[in-house]
Amino acid sequence: SIAYLQLGVPQYRISQMVKYGGNVLDAYGWVNVVSPSGLPVRGIVGITADPMMFLAVNCVDVAKSEEFYAKLGFVRQEYPYARLNKGQGQFEPPRPPKSVYVAPSPNSMGILLLQNKNRKKAIVPNPVLRTLNVVYAPSEGDTGNNDSSPAVSLDPVVVDPSSVPISFIPVDYLEKEIKATALPMLSN
């Protein structure tokens, strides 16, 4: 049910995508590529400060999905564009018709809810995405994941109306994982 991950990038080189195992589907103005792991990615050359724009999800029913995500704190937000012309030029597509963009806040990554084009055909979950991890800041008094709290589980806690499994990850756990898995900086 994952349609694609959309990124705004300062530049991209299709030759490098192919070199590292990407399967380029098309590239006119923006590039649609399937990553080596099987995740569809859309890259748009733009000027946005944060490259991760949104995760697009094919929905059985956009209204039911929007209601579900609202219970998780996601609300309708202005559709994010990577370029100043807001999808009106040849280098960035416009917002898909009948889609709804939801996010926890105007400055965070969100989810683009896309209506399934063929309502008679079931949506097949993308096996590449084990879970959609929602990162949160624990409330006061809840320390998230420290030495005295139980280990964080990456197992899905809930499933959205279009069969997307969702888990919840405390921000401190994510920060520890980033530090533990970061590659050392290479000097010239």
C-alpha positions as CSV (number, residue, x, y, z in Angstrom):
1,S,0.0,0.0,0.0
2,I,3.1,2.3,0.0
3,A,3.0,4.2,-3.2
4,Y,6.4,6.0,-2.8
5,L,8.6,8.1,-0.5
6,Q,9.0,11.6,-1.9
7,L,12.3,13.5,-1.4
8,G,13.3,17.0,-2.3
9,V,17.0,17.0,-3.2
10,P,19.4,19.8,-4.3
11,Q,20.5,17.5,-7.2
12,Y,20.5,13.9,-8.3
13,R,22.5,11.9,-10.7
14,I,20.6,9.1,-12.4
15,S,23.9,7.3,-13.3
16,Q,24.6,7.0,-9.5
17,M,21.1,5.7,-8.8
18,V,21.7,3.0,-11.4
19,K,25.2,2.3,-10.3
20,Y,24.0,1.6,-6.7
21,G,21.2,-0.7,-7.8
22,G,18.3,1.6,-8.3
23,N,15.7,0.8,-11.0
24,V,14.9,4.1,-12.7
25,L,11.3,4.0,-13.9
26,D,11.1,7.4,-15.5
27,A,13.0,10.7,-15.2
28,Y,11.4,13.8,-16.8
29,G,11.5,16.8,-14.5
30,W,11.6,14.5,-11.5
31,V,12.8,10.9,-11.1
32,N,10.8,7.8,-10.1
33,V,13.1,5.1,-9.0
34,V,12.8,1.8,-7.1
35,S,15.5,1.5,-4.4
36,P,17.6,-1.7,-4.3
37,S,15.4,-2.8,-1.3
38,G,12.2,-2.4,-3.3
39,L,11.0,0.9,-1.9
40,P,9.6,3.3,-4.6
41,V,11.1,6.8,-4.3
42,R,10.3,10.0,-6.1
43,G,13.1,12.6,-6.2
44,I,12.5,16.2,-7.0
45,V,15.2,18.8,-7.4
46,G,14.1,21.6,-5.2
47,I,15.0,24.2,-2.6
48,T,13.3,22.7,0.5
49,A,15.4,22.6,3.6
50,D,14.2,19.2,4.7
51,P,14.5,16.5,2.0
52,M,12.0,14.0,3.3
53,M,8.7,15.4,2.1
54,F,6.2,12.6,2.7
55,L,5.3,9.0,2.4
56,A,2.5,8.4,-0.1
57,V,0.1,5.6,0.8
58,N,-2.5,4.1,-1.5
59,C,-5.8,4.0,0.5
60,V,-8.9,1.9,0.2
61,D,-10.8,4.9,1.5
62,V,-9.1,8.3,2.0
63,A,-11.7,9.6,4.4
64,K,-11.4,6.6,6.7
65,S,-7.6,6.8,6.5
66,E,-7.7,10.5,7.4
67,E,-10.0,9.8,10.3
68,F,-7.6,7.0,11.5
69,Y,-4.5,9.3,11.3
70,A,-6.4,12.1,13.0
71,K,-6.6,9.9,16.1
72,L,-2.8,9.6,16.0
73,G,-2.5,13.4,15.9
74,F,-2.1,13.9,12.2
75,V,-4.2,16.7,10.7
76,R,-4.6,18.2,7.3
77,Q,-1.7,20.4,6.3
78,E,-0.7,22.4,3.3
79,Y,0.6,20.1,0.6
80,P,4.4,20.4,0.6
81,Y,6.3,21.3,-2.6
82,A,10.0,21.3,-3.2
83,R,9.9,24.2,-5.7
84,L,8.6,27.7,-5.5
85,N,6.1,27.3,-8.4
86,K,4.2,24.7,-6.3
87,G,3.7,22.0,-8.9
88,Q,2.8,24.4,-11.7
89,G,5.9,23.8,-13.8
90,Q,7.5,21.0,-15.6
91,F,9.9,20.0,-12.8
92,E,7.5,19.0,-10.0
93,P,4.1,17.3,-10.3
94,P,1.0,18.9,-8.8
95,R,-0.8,17.4,-5.8
96,P,-2.6,14.3,-7.0
97,P,-6.3,14.7,-7.3
98,K,-8.5,13.5,-4.4
99,S,-5.4,13.2,-2.2
100,V,-5.1,14.4,1.4
101,Y,-1.8,15.4,3.1
102,V,-1.7,14.9,6.8
103,A,1.1,15.5,9.3
104,P,1.5,16.1,13.1
105,S,2.6,19.7,12.4
106,P,3.3,22.1,9.5
107,N,7.1,21.5,9.8
108,S,7.2,17.7,10.1
109,M,7.2,14.9,7.6
110,G,3.7,13.7,6.8
111,I,1.7,11.1,4.9
112,L,0.0,11.7,1.5
113,L,-3.2,9.7,1.4
114,L,-3.9,8.6,-2.2
115,Q,-7.2,7.2,-3.3
116,N,-6.8,3.8,-4.8
117,K,-7.4,4.3,-8.6
118,N,-9.0,0.9,-9.1
119,R,-11.5,0.4,-6.2
120,K,-12.4,-3.1,-7.4
121,K,-8.8,-4.2,-7.1
122,A,-7.4,-4.8,-3.6
123,I,-4.5,-2.9,-2.3
124,V,-1.4,-5.1,-1.8
125,P,0.9,-4.1,1.0
126,N,4.5,-3.4,0.0
127,P,6.6,-6.0,1.8
128,V,9.6,-3.7,1.9
129,L,8.0,-1.6,4.7
130,R,7.8,-3.7,7.8
131,T,6.2,-0.8,9.8
132,L,5.6,2.9,9.5
133,N,7.5,4.2,12.6
134,V,5.9,7.2,14.2
135,V,8.6,9.0,16.2
136,Y,7.3,10.8,19.3
137,A,8.5,12.8,22.3
138,P,7.4,11.0,25.4
139,S,5.1,13.0,27.7
140,E,6.5,14.5,30.9
141,G,7.1,11.7,33.4
142,D,7.4,9.1,30.7
143,T,11.1,8.7,29.9
144,G,10.6,6.7,26.7
145,N,13.5,4.2,26.5
146,N,16.1,4.5,29.1
147,D,17.9,1.9,31.3
148,S,14.9,1.6,33.6
149,S,12.2,1.2,31.0
150,P,11.5,-1.8,28.8
151,A,13.1,-2.2,25.5
152,V,11.5,-0.5,22.5
153,S,9.5,-2.9,20.3
154,L,9.5,-2.2,16.6
155,D,6.6,-4.6,16.2
156,P,3.4,-3.0,14.8
157,V,1.0,-1.7,17.4
158,V,-1.9,-0.8,15.1
159,V,-2.7,-1.2,11.4
160,D,-4.3,1.6,9.4
161,P,-7.4,1.1,7.2
162,S,-5.2,0.3,4.2
163,S,-3.1,-2.4,6.0
164,V,-0.1,-0.2,6.8
165,P,1.4,-1.5,10.1
166,I,2.4,1.3,12.5
167,S,4.7,1.3,15.5
168,F,5.6,4.1,17.9
169,I,9.3,5.0,18.6
170,P,10.4,7.4,21.3
171,V,12.7,10.1,19.9
172,D,15.6,9.2,22.3
173,Y,15.6,5.7,20.9
174,L,15.8,7.0,17.4
175,E,18.7,9.4,18.4
176,K,20.6,6.5,20.0
177,E,20.1,4.3,16.9
178,I,21.3,7.1,14.6
179,K,24.5,7.5,16.7
180,A,25.0,3.8,16.9
181,T,24.7,3.2,13.1
182,A,26.3,6.4,11.8
183,L,29.2,6.0,9.5
184,P,32.4,7.8,10.6
185,M,33.1,10.9,8.7
186,L,35.9,10.5,6.1
187,S,38.6,13.1,5.9
188,N,39.9,14.2,2.6
